[in-house]
Protein backbone atom coordinates (compact mmCIF):
# COMPACT_ATOMS: atom_id res chain seq x y z
CA UNK A 1 0.00 0.00 0.00
CA UNK A 2 1.11 3.55 -0.68
CA UNK A 3 1.00 6.42 1.81
CA UNK A 4 0.90 10.02 0.60
CA UNK A 5 2.62 12.44 2.99
CA UNK A 6 1.78 16.12 2.58
CA UNK A 7 4.22 18.73 3.86
CA UNK A 8 6.81 16.02 3.28
CA UNK A 9 9.89 18.22 3.70
CA UNK A 10 8.56 20.10 6.73
CA UNK A 11 9.59 19.75 10.37
CA UNK A 12 7.35 16.74 10.95
CA UNK A 13 6.56 15.48 7.47
CA UNK A 14 10.09 14.36 6.69
CA UNK A 15 10.11 12.30 9.89
CA UNK A 16 6.87 10.61 8.85
CA UNK A 17 8.43 9.78 5.48
CA UNK A 18 11.60 8.43 7.10
CA UNK A 19 9.73 6.29 9.62
CA UNK A 20 7.43 4.77 7.01
CA UNK A 21 10.40 3.94 4.79
CA UNK A 22 12.25 2.45 7.75
CA UNK A 23 9.29 0.12 8.19
CA UNK A 24 9.45 -0.96 4.55
CA UNK A 25 6.42 0.98 3.34
CA UNK A 26 5.86 2.69 0.00
CA UNK A 27 5.82 6.45 0.47
CA UNK A 28 4.83 9.21 -1.92
CA UNK A 29 6.12 12.58 -0.71
CA UNK A 30 4.16 15.65 -1.82
CA UNK A 31 6.30 18.73 -2.42
CA UNK A 32 6.34 21.92 -4.45
CA UNK A 33 10.11 21.70 -4.92
CA UNK A 34 11.21 18.23 -6.05
CA UNK A 35 14.87 19.20 -6.34
CA UNK A 36 15.07 20.41 -2.74
CA UNK A 37 12.99 17.43 -1.61
CA UNK A 38 15.48 14.91 -2.99
CA UNK A 39 18.16 16.56 -0.89
CA UNK A 40 16.08 16.46 2.29
CA UNK A 41 14.27 13.14 2.08
CA UNK A 42 15.65 9.61 2.39
CA UNK A 43 16.29 7.55 -0.72
CA UNK A 44 13.29 5.43 -1.57
CA UNK A 45 10.63 8.12 -1.28
CA UNK A 46 8.62 8.68 -4.44
CA UNK A 47 8.37 12.41 -5.15
CA UNK A 48 5.02 13.88 -6.21
CA UNK A 49 4.92 17.51 -7.29
CA UNK A 50 2.09 19.57 -5.88
CA UNK A 51 0.69 21.20 -2.77
CA UNK A 52 -2.09 20.18 -0.43
CA UNK A 53 -3.54 23.68 -0.68
CA UNK A 54 -4.49 22.90 -4.31
CA UNK A 55 -6.26 19.53 -3.97
CA UNK A 56 -7.88 19.84 -7.38
CA UNK A 57 -4.45 19.33 -8.94
CA UNK A 58 -3.57 16.16 -6.98
CA UNK A 59 -5.26 13.53 -9.11
CA UNK A 60 -1.98 11.87 -10.04
CA UNK A 61 -0.53 12.22 -6.55
CA UNK A 62 -3.59 10.51 -5.02
CA UNK A 63 -3.76 7.69 -7.54
CA UNK A 64 -3.37 4.33 -5.79
CA UNK A 65 -2.96 5.92 -2.36
CA UNK A 66 -4.65 4.14 0.56
CA UNK A 67 -3.22 6.11 3.48
CA UNK A 68 -2.76 9.85 3.88
CA UNK A 69 -0.81 12.03 6.29
CA UNK A 70 -1.79 15.70 6.53
CA UNK A 71 0.00 18.48 8.33
CA UNK A 72 -2.26 21.47 8.86
CA UNK A 73 -0.36 24.53 7.68
CA UNK A 74 -1.17 28.10 6.73
CA UNK A 75 -3.63 28.27 3.84
CA UNK A 76 -5.03 24.78 4.39
CA UNK A 77 -8.14 25.78 6.34
CA UNK A 78 -10.00 26.61 3.12
CA UNK A 79 -8.64 23.79 0.94
CA UNK A 80 -8.34 21.05 3.54
CA UNK A 81 -11.92 19.76 3.49
CA UNK A 82 -11.71 19.35 -0.30
CA UNK A 83 -8.39 17.54 0.09
CA UNK A 84 -9.99 15.09 2.52
CA UNK A 85 -13.00 14.54 0.25
CA UNK A 86 -10.85 13.91 -2.82
CA UNK A 87 -8.58 11.57 -0.87
CA UNK A 88 -11.49 9.46 0.36
CA UNK A 89 -13.02 9.40 -3.14
CA UNK A 90 -9.65 8.20 -4.47
CA UNK A 91 -9.63 5.23 -2.08
CA UNK A 92 -7.81 6.49 1.03
CA UNK A 93 -9.07 4.53 4.04
CA UNK A 94 -6.80 5.79 6.82
CA UNK A 95 -5.74 9.37 7.64
CA UNK A 96 -3.45 10.94 10.21
CA UNK A 97 -3.50 14.68 10.71
CA UNK A 98 -1.12 16.91 12.66
CA UNK A 99 -3.42 19.60 13.97
CA UNK A 100 -2.92 23.32 13.58
CA UNK A 101 -3.42 24.00 17.28
CA UNK A 102 -7.16 23.35 17.44
CA UNK A 103 -10.00 21.48 15.77
CA UNK A 104 -10.54 23.64 12.72
CA UNK A 105 -12.09 22.90 9.32
CA UNK A 106 -9.40 20.40 8.27
CA UNK A 107 -9.36 18.49 11.54
CA UNK A 108 -13.15 18.36 11.54
CA UNK A 109 -13.26 17.19 7.91
CA UNK A 110 -10.91 14.35 8.81
CA UNK A 111 -13.07 13.37 11.78
CA UNK A 112 -16.18 13.42 9.57
CA UNK A 113 -14.53 11.59 6.66
CA UNK A 114 -15.99 8.18 7.40
CA UNK A 115 -12.56 6.49 7.31
CA UNK A 116 -10.13 5.57 10.09
CA UNK A 117 -8.40 8.68 11.39
CA UNK A 118 -6.01 9.71 14.12
CA UNK A 119 -5.38 13.31 15.14
CA UNK A 120 -1.92 14.15 16.44
CA UNK A 121 -1.87 17.10 18.83
CA UNK A 122 1.80 17.88 19.48
CA UNK A 123 2.72 20.66 21.82
CA UNK A 124 5.69 22.91 20.98
CA UNK A 125 8.22 21.40 18.57
CA UNK A 126 11.82 21.16 19.73
CA UNK A 127 12.76 22.51 16.30
CA UNK A 128 11.30 25.90 17.28
CA UNK A 129 14.62 26.32 19.07
CA UNK A 130 16.22 26.75 15.64
CA UNK A 131 14.66 30.21 15.41
CA UNK A 132 17.34 31.23 17.91
CA UNK A 133 20.23 29.88 15.85
CA UNK A 134 21.04 33.02 13.87
CA UNK A 135 21.20 35.37 16.84
CA UNK A 136 23.16 32.82 18.87
CA UNK A 137 25.77 32.41 16.14
CA UNK A 138 26.09 36.15 15.50
CA UNK A 139 25.65 37.66 18.97
CA UNK A 140 25.33 34.95 21.60
CA UNK A 141 21.86 36.31 22.43
CA UNK A 142 18.33 34.91 22.52
CA UNK A 143 15.55 37.51 22.45
CA UNK A 144 12.09 36.47 23.58
CA UNK A 145 9.22 38.19 25.41
CA UNK A 146 8.42 35.34 27.82
CA UNK A 147 10.23 32.69 29.84
CA UNK A 148 7.57 30.01 30.10
CA UNK A 149 7.79 26.22 30.63
CA UNK A 150 7.08 24.07 27.58
CA UNK A 151 6.82 20.28 27.27
CA UNK A 152 8.69 20.30 23.97
CA UNK A 153 8.30 17.27 21.72
CA UNK A 154 10.89 15.82 19.34
CA UNK A 155 9.67 15.82 15.73
CA UNK A 156 10.95 12.28 15.30
CA UNK A 157 8.48 11.11 17.94
CA UNK A 158 5.65 12.79 16.05
CA UNK A 159 6.75 11.02 12.89
CA UNK A 160 6.91 7.66 14.63
CA UNK A 161 3.46 8.02 16.22
CA UNK A 162 2.05 9.01 12.83
CA UNK A 163 3.58 5.96 11.14
CA UNK A 164 2.24 3.62 13.81
CA UNK A 165 -1.25 5.10 13.56
CA UNK A 166 -1.16 4.76 9.77
CA UNK A 167 0.07 1.17 9.77
CA UNK A 168 -1.42 -0.46 12.85
CA UNK A 169 -4.96 -1.01 14.08
CA UNK A 170 -6.22 0.37 17.37
CA UNK A 171 -5.67 4.08 16.79
CA UNK A 172 -8.82 5.04 14.88
CA UNK A 173 -10.78 7.94 16.32
CA UNK A 174 -8.01 8.83 18.77
CA UNK A 175 -6.62 12.31 19.49
CA UNK A 176 -3.07 12.01 20.81
CA UNK A 177 -1.55 14.77 22.92
CA UNK A 178 2.19 14.56 22.22
CA UNK A 179 4.88 16.00 24.48
CA UNK A 180 8.46 15.36 25.39
CA UNK A 181 9.53 13.84 28.73
CA UNK A 182 10.24 17.16 30.47
CA UNK A 183 8.94 20.71 30.67
CA UNK A 184 11.64 23.32 30.12
CA UNK A 185 11.61 27.11 30.31
CA UNK A 186 13.37 29.18 27.68
CA UNK A 187 16.11 29.90 30.24
CA UNK A 188 16.63 26.19 30.82
CA UNK A 189 16.86 25.52 27.09
CA UNK A 190 19.36 28.34 26.72
CA UNK A 191 21.45 26.91 29.56
CA UNK A 192 21.48 23.55 27.77
CA UNK A 193 22.53 25.28 24.56
CA UNK A 194 25.36 27.03 26.41
CA UNK A 195 26.64 23.68 27.68
CA UNK A 196 26.50 22.06 24.26
CA UNK A 197 28.06 24.95 22.33
CA UNK A 198 30.53 25.98 25.02
CA UNK A 199 29.34 29.59 24.72
CA UNK A 200 27.81 32.03 27.15
CA UNK A 201 24.37 32.76 25.71
CA UNK A 202 22.40 35.71 27.07
CA UNK A 203 18.61 35.74 27.39
CA UNK A 204 17.29 39.22 26.57
CA UNK A 205 13.64 39.98 27.25
CA UNK A 206 11.77 41.94 24.59
CA UNK A 207 8.24 43.35 24.52
CA UNK A 208 5.22 41.48 23.26
CA UNK A 209 4.82 44.04 20.46
CA UNK A 210 8.42 43.67 19.32
CA UNK A 211 7.97 39.90 19.14
CA UNK A 212 4.88 40.36 16.96
CA UNK A 213 6.72 42.81 14.67
CA UNK A 214 9.61 40.37 14.35
CA UNK A 215 7.24 37.74 12.99
CA UNK A 216 5.39 40.06 10.63
CA UNK A 217 8.75 41.17 9.20
CA UNK A 218 9.24 37.59 8.00
CA UNK A 219 5.95 37.64 6.09
CA UNK A 220 3.67 36.20 8.76
CA UNK A 221 0.27 37.92 8.86
CA UNK A 222 -0.49 40.18 11.81
CA UNK A 223 -3.30 37.86 12.92
CA UNK A 224 -1.06 34.79 12.87
CA UNK A 225 1.77 36.65 14.59
CA UNK A 226 -0.54 37.79 17.38
CA UNK A 227 -1.79 34.21 17.75
CA UNK A 228 1.72 32.75 18.04
CA UNK A 229 3.05 35.32 20.49
CA UNK A 230 -0.24 35.27 22.39
CA UNK A 231 0.10 31.50 22.81
CA UNK A 232 3.44 32.04 24.48
CA UNK A 233 1.98 34.79 26.65
CA UNK A 234 -0.84 32.62 27.97
CA UNK A 235 0.05 29.01 27.25
CA UNK A 236 -2.41 26.47 28.62
CA UNK A 237 -1.62 23.62 31.00
CA UNK A 238 -1.39 21.06 28.17
CA UNK A 239 1.57 22.89 26.65
CA UNK A 240 3.63 22.65 29.82
CA UNK A 241 2.45 19.32 31.24
CA UNK A 242 4.33 16.13 30.37
CA UNK A 243 2.09 13.46 28.82
CA UNK A 244 3.10 9.83 28.39
CA UNK A 245 1.30 9.23 25.09
CA UNK A 246 4.48 8.96 23.01
CA UNK A 247 5.78 6.12 25.19
CA UNK A 248 2.42 4.36 25.28
CA UNK A 249 2.12 4.39 21.48
CA UNK A 250 5.75 3.75 20.49
CA UNK A 251 6.88 1.55 23.37
CA UNK A 252 9.88 3.73 24.18
CA UNK A 253 10.35 6.93 26.22
CA UNK A 254 9.88 10.22 24.41
CA UNK A 255 13.15 11.68 23.14
CA UNK A 256 14.72 14.38 25.29
CA UNK A 257 15.77 17.91 24.44
CA UNK A 258 19.36 16.83 25.11
CA UNK A 259 19.00 14.20 22.36
CA UNK A 260 17.61 16.81 20.00
CA UNK A 261 20.53 19.13 20.78
CA UNK A 262 23.04 16.39 20.03
CA UNK A 263 21.46 16.10 16.58
CA UNK A 264 21.43 19.84 15.87
CA UNK A 265 24.28 21.40 17.89
CA UNK A 266 26.24 22.27 14.75
CA UNK A 267 23.47 24.65 13.66
CA UNK A 268 24.13 26.92 16.66
Secondary structure, 3 states (H helix, E strand, C coil): CEEEECCCCCCCHHHHHHHHHHCCCEEEEEECCHHHHHHHCCCCCEEEECCCCCHHHCHHHHCCEEEEEEECCCCHHHHHHHHHHHHHHHCCCEEEEECCCCCCHHHHHHHCCCCEEEEEEECCEHHHHHHHHHHHHHHCEEEECCCCCECCECHHHHHHHHHHHHHCCCCCCEEEEECCCCCECHHHHHHHHHHHHCCCCEEEECCHHHHHHHHHCCCCCHHHHHHHHHHHHCCCHHHHCCCCHHHHHHCCCCCCHHHHHHHHHHHC
